[in-house]
Amino acid sequence: MSDGIRAVRFAEVVVVLLDVEIPFEVQDLRIADFAETEGRAVVIAVNKWDLEDDKQDKLAELKEMFERLLPQLRGAPLVTVSAKTGRGLDRLHDAIRKAHDVWNRRIPTARLNSWLGAMTEAHPPPAPGGHRIKLRYMTQAKTRPPGFMIKCSRPDELPDSYRRYLVNGLREHFDMPGTPIRLFLRSQGDQNPWKERKFNTPSRLRKHKEKNTGQ
């Protein structure tokens, strides 16, 4: 277990290798959860797939277990492989490359704010005390993993359920499965950015008038 934790700290994409006969053991769950906490992209690989007879039902069972036991990794790729025969290793390679690309993805600010407007229109933020929380502006603050900053009124009052709504929407709309997504809320209030700003530098026109007047 300690070797796995140490490896996660140095990784960019973590492949959690499961045994099809005893999937999602406690150690597997701990490593997967730690990888998400550390902000690493995650791919789930299920080994010994060549030994499984009823592949369709087994795959459905694995996906159900994955979604139930690791909801924080929603959408992460689950790839069946056989180390013995080599089958599925090409798909595993492709899944790792895509997970790494998503982990490094940057989304333009204009697209984010268009998406945010549609999300808040479809499901408005709550209105504690009768005053609607307003999500005003969104930008991507970082990659590796993707982190997004939203300026809003009363960020401390936005419930976790609405945060999850936004994170799940980001995953789905921008095709970002299997990577941790960080969402930061910053208070903007109702302040006017131009309020109390002093313009002490005369304009060119005013300078020109003052020059001519003085002649």
Order of alpha helices (4+ residues) and beta strands (2+ residues): alpha-beta-alpha-beta-alpha-beta-alpha-alpha-beta-beta-alpha-beta-alpha
